[in-house]
Amino acid sequence: MMAQCVALCLRGRVRVRNLQDGITYTSQQLYWDNEKHEFYSNVPMHIVTPDRDLQGDRFRSDEQLTRYEVRRTRGFIPMPSSMSNSSSATSDTTNTAQ
């Protein structure tokens, strides 16, 4: 009986796109784990989403590229609007309703 292939390795100019969510992953290498249904890589990578532009050295994701983890991250993630207001960001006062 043959063992089922667990991982598939893509090498070279790897590009994976989720057209529905507008996510693009690029790297020189990407593995697919058929048992866990996840992508992973241990080489420099770049992922672009509608609101983020990240680079990192390690990557792990679900098969839709919607839940992912990037290690040694560099890039752009917008700051939540609640943190952009300087008076609330520096305040150390807690207001409670009475």
N, C-alpha and C positions, 0 to 999 in steps of 0.2 A: 504494500500500500504506500503510495506517495504522500509525503508530507505537504500540507497546503502552504503556499508561499505567504509569509507573514508581512514582508515589507517589499515595497517597490522603491527603487532609487532613481530619481531624475537628476541628470548632471548637465552642466553647460549653461545656457541661457534659459533658466527656468522662470516661467511666468504662469501664475494661477490667478484666475479672475472669477469673482462672484458678481455677475452682471446685475443681479437683482438688488444687491446692497451696495454696489459701486466700490468693491474692495479689490485691490490688486496687490499681489505678493510677487516679489522678484528676488532671485538669489542665484547662486551657482550650483546649489544642490538642495534637494528636498526629498524626504522619505515619506512614504505612505504606509501606515500600519493598518493592515486589513482587519486584524482582530479587534483593535481599539477604535477603528474608524477615525484616525487622526493623522494629521501631517506633523512632521517635526524636522528640524534642521539644526546643525551645530556649526554653521558657517555664517558669515555676515549676510544679513538679509535686509529687505526694505519692504514695508507694507504701507499702502496709501488707502485711506478710507475717506468718505466725504468730509470728516472733521479732524482727521489725524494724518500725520506724516511721520512715520517712525522708522528708525534703523536700529538694528541690534545684532548680537552675536549668536543668540540661540532663540529658537522659535518652536512653539507647539500650538496646535490649533485643532478645533473640530473640523469636520468635513465641509462645512459651509463657510469657513473662515470668519465666523461671527463671534466665537469665543476663543480668544487666543492669549498666549503669554509670550512676551518678548523679554529676554534677559540682556543686561548691559545695554540699556536703551538710550538712544539719542533721538531727538526730533521735536516735533511740534504737537502739543495737545492743548486745545483752548482752555483757558481758565474759566471755571464756572462763574456766572454773573454774580453770585452771592459773595464771591471772594474779590471781585473787581472793585467794589465800593470800599475805598480806603478807610472810611470812618468805621465801618463794621468789621473790617479785617484787622484793625489795630485795637479795637475796643476790648477791654477786659471786664466789662460790666455785663451782668446777666439781668435781663428784664423778665419779670414774672407777672402774669395776670392776677388781679386780685378779685 
